[in-house]
Amino acid sequence: MKLTKKLLQILSSLFLIFLVSTSTLKAADECFEGLSRSIFKFNMAFDDIILEPVAKGYNKLPTPIKSGTSNFTSNIATLLSIPNSLLQGNLSQVGHSTGSFLINSTLGILGIFNPAEKMGLKPYKEDVGQTLGAYGFGPGCYLVLPVLGPSTARDSVGLIADSFLDPFAHVTIREKSLFGISGNDLDYFSVKGTDAVDFRADNILNFESVKQNSLDLYSSMKSIYLQDRENKIQNSINKDDDWGSLDN
């Protein structure tokens, strides 16, 4: 276990050095398009064989179960939004995120229900990539990550930093204790995996539409991702936008 963690730290450091070195590139630029397209093909095969069938099965669950699961994973994601909203100086969102998490975790029974929304609390999902963007850091080159999908140099750095800033990651994959609460790797990846399935299930028709109407699916997904991330950085995302969580 210690050897694995040490190896991950070394790989993360090397990856970080590479990403920082490409941070001056524009989002439309590619670090190595050939490799990204190959990874994209792998991801699409993974989607066809595993993710899409699981998502379709998930959609057949009773609405209360599906809704409760979605609320639960969203509530946990709010934990990452609190420190990022604070770093962005958005005190209003700090209040919305903190209030939403506390209310949903208690009155909402661990986030299964969402009474905070009925009270007018509407937290945005914030991550380190968005915080870096708010500070003026450009996206850097575009790349595709295995399984995780579309990303940029900035967002990939943010993805690594998220695991240090996110309280949920702190008590699970980093095996630390916070207010007497602790977990493990399985807890973390179970929640993240369920969140991905929930998002995929909500966008079955959207994905089919993009597949059928795109001359180049890789370029279409790239365009959607970059626009979605820019909207999130500007906090201009429409809550009714079906693609509001494309980067999950």
N, C-alpha and C positions, 0 to 999 in steps of 0.2 A: 504493500500500500504506500509506504513512504517513498519507494523507488518510483512508483507510478506518478505520485504527486510531484516529485522532483523533476521527472521527465516532462510533465505537463508545464511546470514552471519555466523550464528551459525553452520548450517549444513556444510558449506564450511570449517569452522575452524576444526570441528570434522573430516571431510573427509581428510583434510590436515594432521592432526596429525596421522591418520591411515596410510596414504600413505608414510609419512616420516619414520614411524616405519617399513615399509616393503621395503624401498629403497635399502637394502643390498642384497635382493634376486635377482636372475638372471631372465632374461626375460622369459626363458623357464619354470620357476617355476610358480605355481598357488597359489593364496591366498586362494581361495575356488572354486575349479573347478566345483563342483556340482551346485553352484549358478550361476557361469558364463555360464555354459551350459544351465541352465534354461532361463537365460536372452537372450542367443543366440537364443534359440527356439522362444522366444517372438519376438525378432528382425526379425527373418526369416518370422514369420507369418505376422508381420507388413509390411515387404517387399513384400510378396506375395499378401496381400490384398490391400495395399495402394501404396507403393513406386514404385513397378514395373509397375503396370497399368498406374500410372501417368507419369512415365518415358517413357513408350511406346507411350503415347499420346503426350508427349513433343517432341519425335522424329519425329512426323508427322507434326510439325510446319514447315513453310517455312524456308529454310536454313538461309536466312538473319536474321530472327527473332531469331532463335536458336543460331546462331553465335554471334549476338549482345548481347543476354542475357548472354551467357557464358563469353564474353569479359567484360561485366559490372561487374559481380560478381568477376571475376578474378582481375579486376582493384581495387576493394574495398579490396580484400584480400591482395593486395600488400602493403596496409597501415601497416599491422602487420609485414610485412617483413622488413620494413625500420628500426624500432628500434631494432629488433632482429639481423639483419645483423650488425648494429652498435655495439651491445653488444658482438657479436662474433668477432669483430675487422676486419670484412670483408668489407673494404671500397669500394672495387670494386662493391660488391653487393649493398651497400648503394647507390652508384651512379646509378646503373642499376635500382633499385627499385624506387628511388626518381624520376629519369628522366622519367621512364616508366609511373609512376602515373601522373606526371604533364603533360606530352605530351598527354597521352590518355584521361585525364580528360578535356583537353582543345581542342586540335586539333581532338581528338577522340570522342568529344561530350559526356562527362561524362563517357567515357570508353566503349561506344557502339562499337566503332571501335578501332583498335589496330595499329595505325601508328608507335608506339614506336618499335614494333617488326621489322618492315621494316627498321627502323633506326639502327638495331643491338642491341637494348636493350633487354636483356633476364634475368629478375629477377627470382630468385628461390623463392618458397614459404617457408618462414621461420616462425617458431612459438617458443614459450618459451620452449616447450619440446625439440626441436632441439637445442636450445641455451644451455639448461642444459646438453644435451648430448655432445655438443661441449666442455663444461667445464669439462667433465669427469664424470658426474653423470651417474651411471648405470640405466638401465630401471626399475629395481625393478620387482615385480611380474606382471604377465600378468592377465588382468581381462577384462570383457566385460561390457560395460555400456548400460543401456536401451536406445534404439533408436540410440544413438551415436556410438555404436559398439565397436570394438576392441580398447584396450588401455593398458597402463602399469602404474605402480605407478608414474613414472616420468612424463609421458605424461598427466596423469590426473591432477597432480599438475600444469603442464604447461597449461592445458586447463582452469583452474581457473585463473591463472596469465594472460592468454591472454586477459581476459575481463577487466583487469586493464591497460594493455600495449597497446592494440589495440585502435587507435584513433577512429575507427568506433564504437566500443563498448562504448567508452568514451562518444560520442555524442548521443548514442541511449539508450542502456539499463541502462547506468549510468546517463542519463539525464543531461549531462553537455554541455556547449557551448564551441566550439573551433572555433576561427576566425569567430564568429557570426553564425556558423552552428550548428544546433541541430536537434535531431530526437526523436524517441521513441522506445519502445520495438517491436512494429509491424514492423518497418523499419528493425531492426536487424534480427529478426527471419524470415522475408520474404526473405531477401537476403541470409541468411544461408540455408533456406529451398530450395530456388531456386538453390543454388549451389549444394546441395545434389542431387536434381533431375537431374541436368545437368550431374553430375558425373555418376549417375546411368544409365542415358540414353546413355552415351558414352560407358558404359561397359556392355550392355545387353548381348552380346555374350560371353564376358569373364566370367560373373557370371554363365551363363548357362553351359559353359564348365567346370568350377570348380565343379558345382553341380553334373554334370553327371559323372565326372571322379574321384571324391573323395570318398574313403571308409569312411572317417570321415570328414565331411564338417567343423566341428568346428576346428579340428586340421589343416586342409588345410588353412582356413582363418587366423588362428593364425600365421602360418608360413609365409604367404604372407604379413601380416601386419608387423610383426617384421622385415622381410627383407627389406620391403619398408621404414620403419622408419630408419633403419641403413643406407640405401643408402642416404636418405635425410640428415642425420647428417653428413655423409662423403661428401656431395655434389657430389655424384657420380651417381645420378639418371640420367638415359638416357631420354632425352626429347621425344624420340620416344616410350618410354615404356608405354604401354596402362594402366599399373597399377600405373602410376606416382603420382596419387592423392588418393590412396586407403584410407588414413586416413581422408579424408574430412568429 
